């Protein structure tokens, strides 16, 4: 059911969920759903091709969800390899940060995944060889960026009709030097060190998963099919054998050590007997991947050197990635800051050059053949780039044309900032509502030209906001509130900056004093009063030379010669903080007062 949406977008209900997509993407059809998102296929009218669009489930529901969404977006933007899924586009229907609820990731549409393919047919060793080679090329690229996938399984290996493979789903991916937590990979493909709760496992967990996947491709069924994590470990050791002592000492968990030592000794099985129909070169790959000790497993790069892959090997295509900047991934930020960073990543996304087809090119990327009586095609051009630009944030757009040899002229509004070639980079210094980018593409030697314009909405927000004031208050000055929030919002763009300040609320007395005479006579009764700024819940305890009595009024009589008398009061307020109702807090202030005692009007010496 289609519904009205903002200009340039349309709404469509997909499986009881409303999707809001640009007019460019049509014919949405759900093709899959998971714990963190739903995927639809769509027809990209600009590219003339089918794409996959992923909508994350409630990405800003919590700080954890927002951080996961931000990390997945950044990882997809970073990946640029033919065997790793990359980002063709990212969009949101919202133009203001405070209204951002959802965003969508556009990726190549592959058609199926390895899990579905294995259910439909038995794979020949040649196909296994080609698919595993591509998987390892993708892993080499991912690992070279310093990333561990952590969830490698057949369902995360997408395959198109040409048997081309791409590694999917970076929702659980992490940096190699981050502290790891245990249960992340689907059980049947989970490395033993993950089951045994190693806190600093390495990229070889992906190699183990790749070995399990290759074994399943050759056997037609999972190699290790445990019913729970302990049964999974037992299934693994039926083939790998019980680990040696040097492996056990590497385990951080004492419980894991005790469990391994309690197991009966099992010898290692010969993989050739299990994979009797596979070639010796194929079994050699499995032997080097499915080693119990992760330090002895091959890396993806080393696995590619094995003879099994020599037929398909092209070392020039086995590229490595730029290091992935993990700074933000290891940062603990509030929800609104994760949301702001995600919005910035969306607005600054630039389409990868190799994902766009130039208008006028045929489907195979070749220039269209021209008839002899018509050696000229109509020139067209198009500006591609973001639909929004933020004040002070660099932005770039690109002009695409179908002419063979073009001269481009590009500018932004009245700034007359002409780009060199077909790329124009600029920064809007102040809020102007909308800027218009223009491009003229003129074909050299023929005189033909084409013009294109693109309007970019300018987003602006306040530069900074701060809160000044005390860091603590008395309850009488503050009504049970301990957090101040100041939010500055631009009424035009809707962008905002917020600041918070925590206030400590004191629940005890702030000042006390003892009121009474400084000198008393023998046998004369005198009264002393304790005065304090205190809540009704305050309790008073006083003492005279270590004799303790409750109350804030004290009557003192000295009936035998003394040089002085010391009076002490303690004031205690019993209260509980609103956010810690189960904790009883005691605030205590004390005061002391020394009184001189007289005997027959003279000081006692």
C-alpha positions in Angstrom: 0.0 0.0 0.0 1.6 3.3 -1.1 1.2 6.4 1.0 2.1 10.1 0.6 5.6 11.2 1.7 7.8 14.2 1.5 9.0 15.4 -1.9 11.2 12.9 -3.7 10.3 10.0 -1.4 7.4 7.6 -1.2 6.0 5.4 1.5 5.2 1.7 1.2 4.1 -0.8 3.8 6.3 -4.0 3.8 5.2 -6.8 6.1 3.4 -4.3 8.4 6.3 -1.9 8.5 6.4 1.4 6.8 9.4 2.0 4.5 10.1 5.5 3.3 12.5 5.5 0.2 13.5 7.8 -2.6 11.6 7.6 -5.8 14.8 6.2 -7.3 14.2 2.9 -5.6 10.9 1.1 -6.6 9.2 -2.2 -6.3 10.2 -3.0 -2.7 9.9 -6.7 -1.8 11.0 -8.3 1.4 13.7 -10.9 0.9 14.9 -11.5 4.5 14.8 -10.5 8.1 17.0 -11.0 11.1 17.6 -9.8 14.7 18.8 -6.4 13.7 17.1 -5.5 10.4 14.9 -6.4 7.4 16.1 -6.6 3.8 14.1 -5.7 0.7 15.0 -6.0 -2.9 14.3 -2.9 -5.0 14.7 -1.7 -8.6 17.2 1.2 -8.9 15.8 3.3 -11.7 18.9 5.3 -12.0 21.3 2.3 -12.2 18.8 0.1 -14.1 19.6 -2.7 -11.7 18.2 -4.6 -8.7 19.6 -3.6 -5.3 19.2 -4.8 -1.7 18.0 -2.2 0.9 18.4 -3.0 4.6 16.3 -1.2 7.2 17.7 -1.5 10.7 15.3 -2.4 13.5 14.9 0.7 15.9 18.5 1.8 15.5 18.2 4.6 18.1 16.1 2.7 20.7 19.1 2.6 23.1 22.7 3.5 23.3 23.7 -0.1 22.5 21.5 -0.2 19.4 22.7 3.2 18.2 26.4 2.2 18.7 25.8 -1.0 16.7 24.1 0.9 13.9 26.8 3.5 13.7 29.5 0.8 13.6 27.8 -1.2 10.9 27.4 1.9 8.7 31.1 2.9 9.1 32.3 -0.6 8.4 30.2 -0.8 5.2 31.5 2.6 4.1 35.1 1.4 4.7 34.8 -1.9 2.7 35.7 -1.7 -1.0 36.3 -5.2 -2.3 34.5 -7.4 -4.8 34.2 -10.3 -2.2 33.0 -8.1 0.6 29.6 -6.4 0.6 29.9 -2.6 0.2 27.6 0.4 0.4 26.0 1.7 -2.8 23.9 4.3 -1.0 22.6 5.3 2.5 19.5 7.5 3.0 17.0 8.7 5.4 13.7 10.6 4.8 14.4 13.0 7.6 16.3 16.3 7.1 16.7 17.2 10.8 18.7 15.4 13.5 16.0 15.5 16.2 13.5 13.8 13.8 15.9 11.0 12.8 14.3 7.6 13.6 15.4 5.3 10.7 17.9 5.0 8.0 18.5 2.6 5.1 21.6 0.9 3.7 21.6 0.2 0.0 23.9 -2.7 -1.2 24.3 -4.9 -4.3 21.5 -7.5 -4.7 23.0 -11.0 -4.8 20.0 -13.3 -5.1 20.8 -16.0 -2.7 23.2 -17.1 0.0 25.4 -20.2 0.5 23.1 -21.8 3.1 20.2 -21.7 0.6 22.4 -22.9 -2.2 23.6 -25.9 -0.3 20.0 -26.9 0.5 19.2 -26.9 -3.2 22.1 -28.8 -4.6 25.3 -30.7 -3.9 28.3 -28.6 -4.7 31.1 -30.0 -6.9 34.7 -29.7 -5.7 35.3 -27.2 -8.5 32.6 -24.9 -7.2 33.8 -25.4 -3.6 37.2 -24.4 -4.7 36.0 -21.2 -6.4 33.7 -20.2 -3.6 36.2 -20.8 -0.8 38.9 -18.9 -2.7 36.5 -15.9 -2.9 35.7 -16.2 0.8 39.4 -16.2 1.8 40.1 -13.2 -0.5 37.3 -11.4 1.3 38.6 -12.4 4.7 42.2 -11.4 3.8 40.8 -7.9 2.9 38.7 -7.7 6.1 41.5 -8.9 8.4 44.0 -6.5 6.8 41.8 -3.6 8.0 42.2 -5.0 11.5 38.6 -6.3 11.7 37.3 -9.7 12.9 33.9 -10.6 11.3 32.8 -12.8 14.3 29.6 -14.2 12.6 30.8 -16.0 9.5 28.3 -18.7 8.5 26.7 -19.9 5.2 23.8 -17.4 5.6 26.3 -14.5 5.6 27.9 -15.5 2.3 25.9 -14.0 -0.5 26.1 -15.5 -4.0 24.8 -14.2 -7.3 23.9 -16.3 -10.4 27.5 -16.0 -11.7 28.7 -17.8 -8.5 30.3 -14.6 -7.3 30.5 -14.4 -3.5 30.4 -11.5 -1.1 30.8 -11.6 2.7 27.7 -10.0 4.4 26.6 -8.6 7.8 29.1 -6.7 9.8 26.7 -6.2 12.7 28.9 -8.2 15.1 32.3 -7.3 13.6 35.0 -5.9 16.0 38.6 -4.7 16.0 41.2 -7.3 16.4 42.8 -5.6 19.5 39.5 -5.1 21.4 38.6 -7.3 24.4 36.2 -9.9 23.2 33.2 -11.5 24.7 32.3 -15.2 24.2 29.2 -16.3 22.3 28.9 -14.4 19.0 29.1 -16.9 16.2 26.3 -19.3 15.3 27.1 -22.4 17.3 28.1 -24.9 14.5 30.7 -22.5 13.2 32.0 -21.3 16.5 35.7 -21.6 17.2 36.7 -23.6 20.3 38.5 -20.7 21.9 35.2 -18.7 21.8 33.4 -21.5 23.5 36.2 -21.6 26.1 35.7 -17.9 26.7 39.0 -16.5 25.6 38.8 -12.7 26.2 41.4 -11.8 23.5 40.8 -14.1 20.6 42.1 -13.2 17.1 41.1 -13.1 13.5 41.7 -16.9 13.4 38.2 -17.4 14.8 37.0 -16.4 11.3 39.4 -19.0 9.8 37.9 -21.7 11.9 34.4 -20.7 10.8 35.6 -20.7 7.1 36.9 -24.3 7.7 33.6 -25.4 9.1 31.8 -23.8 6.1 34.2 -25.5 3.6 33.7 -28.8 5.3 29.9 -28.5 5.1 30.2 -27.7 1.4 32.2 -30.9 0.8 30.1 -33.1 3.0 26.6 -31.6 2.3 26.0 -31.3 6.1 27.5 -29.5 9.1 30.7 -31.0 10.4 30.2 -30.1 14.0 26.5 -30.1 14.9 26.4 -29.7 18.7 23.1 -29.3 20.6 24.6 -26.8 23.1 27.9 -25.1 23.7 29.4 -28.0 25.7 28.1 -30.6 23.2 29.6 -28.5 20.4 33.0 -28.7 22.2 32.6 -32.5 22.5 31.7 -32.8 18.8 34.8 -30.8 17.9 37.1 -32.9 20.0 35.8 -36.1 18.5 37.7 -35.0 15.4 40.5 -32.8 16.6 41.3 -34.9 19.6 41.6 -33.9 23.2 43.9 -30.8 23.5 47.5 -31.1 24.8 48.6 -29.5 28.0 50.3 -26.6 26.3 46.8 -25.6 24.9 45.1 -25.9 28.3 47.5 -23.6 30.0 46.6 -20.8 27.5 43.0 -20.7 28.7 42.2 -17.8 31.0 39.1 -19.5 32.6 39.9 -21.9 35.4 36.5 -23.6 34.8 37.4 -24.2 31.2 40.8 -25.7 32.2 39.1 -28.0 34.7 36.5 -29.1 32.2 39.1 -29.9 29.5 41.2 -31.9 32.0 38.1 -33.9 33.1 37.4 -35.1 29.5 38.6 -38.6 28.5 41.5 -38.7 26.1 40.4 -38.9 22.5 42.9 -39.3 19.6 42.8 -37.0 16.6 41.0 -38.3 13.5 42.4 -38.4 10.0 40.4 -35.9 7.9 41.0 -38.0 4.8 38.8 -40.7 6.2 36.0 -38.2 6.8 36.4 -36.4 3.4 37.1 -39.6 1.4 35.7 -38.1 -1.8 37.6 -34.9 -1.6 41.0 -34.3 -3.1 44.1 -34.3 -0.9 44.6 -30.6 -1.7 41.1 -29.9 -0.4 41.7 -31.9 2.8 45.0 -30.1 3.3 43.2 -26.8 3.5 40.8 -28.2 6.2 43.7 -29.6 8.2 45.3 -26.2 8.4 42.1 -24.3 9.2 40.5 -26.7 11.7 43.3 -26.7 14.3 42.3 -26.6 17.9 45.1 -24.1 18.8 44.3 -20.8 17.2 48.0 -19.8 17.2 48.7 -22.7 14.8 45.9 -22.0 12.3 46.7 -20.5 9.0 45.8 -16.9 8.2 43.6 -16.0 5.2 46.7 -14.9 3.3 48.6 -18.1 4.1 45.6 -20.2 3.1 45.5 -18.6 -0.3 49.0 -19.8 -0.9 47.9 -23.5 -0.7 47.9 -25.6 -3.9 44.1 -26.1 -3.8 43.6 -22.5 -5.0 46.3 -22.3 -7.6 43.9 -22.7 -10.5 42.0 -19.5 -9.6 44.8 -17.5 -8.0 45.4 -14.0 -9.1 47.7 -12.3 -6.5 47.0 -8.8 -8.0 43.3 -9.2 -7.1 44.1 -10.2 -3.5 44.1 -6.6 -2.3 44.3 -5.4 1.3 42.3 -2.6 3.0 43.3 0.6 4.6 43.4 0.3 8.4 40.0 0.8 9.9 39.9 3.7 12.4 38.5 2.1 15.6 38.6 5.2 17.8 34.9 5.8 17.8 34.0 2.1 18.2 35.8 2.0 21.6 34.2 5.2 22.8 31.3 5.3 25.3 29.0 8.1 24.3 25.4 9.0 25.2 22.6 8.1 22.8 22.2 11.5 21.3 25.9 11.7 20.4 25.8 8.3 18.6 22.7 9.6 16.8 24.5 12.8 15.8 27.6 10.9 14.5 25.4 8.5 12.5 23.5 11.5 10.9 26.9 13.0 9.9 28.0 9.7 8.3 24.8 9.6 6.3 25.0 13.2 5.1 28.7 12.8 4.1 28.4 9.5 2.2 29.7 9.6 -1.3 28.8 7.0 -3.9 31.7 4.8 -4.8 32.8 5.4 -8.4 32.7 1.7 -9.4 29.1 1.3 -8.2 27.7 3.9 -10.7 26.9 3.4 -14.3 27.5 6.4 -16.5 24.3 7.4 -18.3 24.5 6.3 -21.9 26.6 3.2 -21.4 25.3 -0.3 -22.2 24.6 -2.9 -19.5 28.1 -4.5 -20.0 29.8 -1.1 -19.5 30.8 -0.7 -23.2 30.0 2.4 -25.2 27.0 2.1 -27.4 27.7 1.3 -31.1 26.6 4.1 -33.5 25.2 3.8 -37.0 27.4 5.2 -39.8 24.7 7.8 -40.5 24.6 8.9 -36.9 27.9 9.3 -35.2 26.6 11.6 -32.5 24.5 10.8 -29.4 22.7 13.4 -27.4 24.8 14.6 -24.5 23.4 14.3 -21.1 24.8 14.9 -17.6 23.8 14.4 -14.0 25.1 15.7 -10.7 25.5 13.0 -8.0 26.2 13.5 -4.4 24.4 14.2 -1.1 21.1 15.9 -0.9 22.1 17.8 2.2 25.1 19.8 3.3 25.9 20.9 6.9 27.3 24.4 7.6 31.1 24.1 8.1 31.3 20.5 6.9 33.2 19.8 3.6 31.0 18.4 0.9 31.7 17.2 -2.7 29.5 16.5 -5.7 30.4 14.8 -9.0 29.1 15.5 -12.5 28.6 12.5 -14.8 28.2 12.6 -18.5 28.0 10.2 -21.4 30.3 12.2 -23.8 33.6 10.6 -24.8 35.8 13.6 -24.0 34.2 16.3 -21.9 35.2 19.6 -20.4 33.3 20.3 -17.2 32.4 23.6 -15.5 30.9 23.5 -12.1 29.8 26.1 -9.6 27.9 26.7 -6.3 25.4 29.6 -6.2 27.1 33.0 -6.6 30.4 31.8 -5.1 31.5 30.9 -8.6 33.7 28.1 -7.2 34.5 26.3 -10.4 35.8 22.7 -10.0 38.6 21.2 -11.9 37.3 18.2 -13.9 34.0 16.7 -12.9 34.3 16.9 -9.1 33.5 20.0 -7.0 34.4 20.2 -3.3 33.1 23.1 -1.3 32.1 24.2 2.2 29.1 26.3 3.1 30.2 28.9 5.7 26.8 30.1 6.8 23.2 29.0 6.7 21.5 30.0 3.5 18.6 27.5 3.3 19.5 26.0 -0.1 22.5 26.0 -2.3 22.3 25.2 -6.0 25.1 23.3 -7.8 25.4 23.7 -11.5 27.4 21.7 -14.0 28.0 22.1 -17.7 29.5 19.3 -19.7 30.8 20.3 -23.2 32.0 17.6 -25.6 35.4 18.5 -27.0 35.5 19.0 -30.8 31.7 18.6 -31.4 30.2 21.6 -29.9 27.5 19.7 -28.0 26.9 20.4 -24.3 24.5 19.6 -21.5 23.6 21.3 -18.2 22.5 19.9 -14.9 21.5 21.5 -11.5 21.1 20.0 -8.1 19.7 21.7 -5.0 21.2 20.9 -1.7 19.4 21.7 1.6 21.7 23.4 4.1 21.5 22.2 7.6 22.7 24.4 10.5 22.7 24.1 14.2 24.0 26.1 17.2 27.7 26.0 17.7 27.9 25.3 21.4 25.8 25.4 24.6 26.9 25.3 28.3 25.4 25.3 31.8 26.9 27.5 34.6 25.9 27.1 38.2 26.7 25.3 41.5 27.6 21.6 41.5 25.5 20.9 44.6 22.2 22.2 46.2 20.3 21.8 49.4 16.9 20.0 49.0 15.1 23.2 50.0 16.6 24.9 47.0 15.9 22.1 44.5 12.8 19.9 44.1 14.3 16.4 43.9 16.0 17.1 40.6 19.7 16.3 40.1 20.2 16.8 36.4 19.9 20.0 34.4 19.5 19.9 30.7 20.0 22.8 28.3 19.0 22.3 24.6 19.7 24.9 21.9 17.7 24.3 18.7 17.8 26.0 15.4 14.2 26.7 14.5 14.8 26.5 10.8 17.0 23.4 10.5 15.9 21.6 13.6 19.5 20.7 14.5 20.3 21.1 18.2 23.0 20.8 20.7 22.3 19.7 24.3 24.3 20.0 27.5 23.7 18.3 30.8 25.0 19.0 34.3 24.6 16.7 37.3 23.7 18.4 40.6 24.5 16.7 43.9 21.6 17.2 46.3 22.6 17.3 49.9 20.3 15.7 52.4 22.1 16.7 55.6 22.5 19.8 57.8 24.6 22.5 56.3 25.6 24.5 59.5 25.3 24.0 63.2 26.1 25.9 66.4 25.7 25.7 70.2 23.9 28.6 71.9 24.5 29.2 75.6 26.7 30.9 78.2 30.4 30.7 78.1 30.8 30.6 81.9 28.7 28.7 84.5 28.9 28.5 88.4 29.0 25.5 90.6 25.4 24.1 91.3 23.9 26.5 88.9 21.6 24.9 86.1 22.3 26.3 82.6 20.5 25.6 79.3 22.2 25.1 76.0 20.4 24.8 72.6 21.7 23.4 69.4 20.8 25.3 66.3 21.1 23.9 62.8 19.8 24.3 59.2 18.3 20.8 59.0 15.5 18.9 57.5 12.7 17.7 59.8 14.3 14.2 59.6 17.4 15.4 61.5 18.3 13.6 64.8 20.3 15.3 67.6 22.7 13.6 69.9 24.7 15.5 72.6 27.2 14.6 75.2 28.8 16.2 78.3 32.2 14.8 79.0 31.2 11.5 77.2 27.7 11.2 78.7 25.3 10.9 75.7 21.7 12.2 75.6 19.3 12.7 72.6 17.6 16.0 71.7 18.7 19.5 70.8 18.2 21.1 74.2 20.7 20.4 77.0 20.5 21.4 80.7 23.9 21.3 82.5 24.7 21.5 86.3 28.2 21.3 87.6 28.1 19.9 91.1 31.8 19.5 91.8 34.9 21.5 91.0 36.0 21.4 87.4 38.2 23.6 85.3 35.9 23.3 82.2 33.1 21.3 80.7 33.0 20.3 77.0 29.6 20.0 75.2 29.3 18.1 71.9 26.4 17.7 69.6 26.1 15.6 66.4 23.3 16.2 63.9 22.4 13.4 61.6 19.9 13.5 58.7 18.6 10.1 57.5 17.3 10.2 53.9 17.4 8.3 50.7 18.2 9.5 47.2 15.4 9.2 44.6 17.6 7.0 42.3 18.9 4.8 45.2 15.8 4.2 47.3 17.3 1.0 48.8 20.4 2.8 50.2 20.0 4.7 53.5 22.4 7.7 53.6 23.6 9.4 56.8 24.9 13.0 56.7 26.5 14.0 60.0 27.8 17.4 61.3 29.3 17.9 64.7 30.0 20.9 67.0 31.8 21.3 70.3 31.6 24.0 73.0 33.8 24.4 76.0 32.4 26.1 79.1 34.5 27.5 82.0 33.3 26.4 85.5 33.5 28.9 88.5 33.9 28.1 92.2 32.7 30.9 94.5 33.1 33.4 91.7 36.8 32.6 91.0 38.3 30.4 88.4 39.6 27.1 89.5 43.3 26.7 88.9 
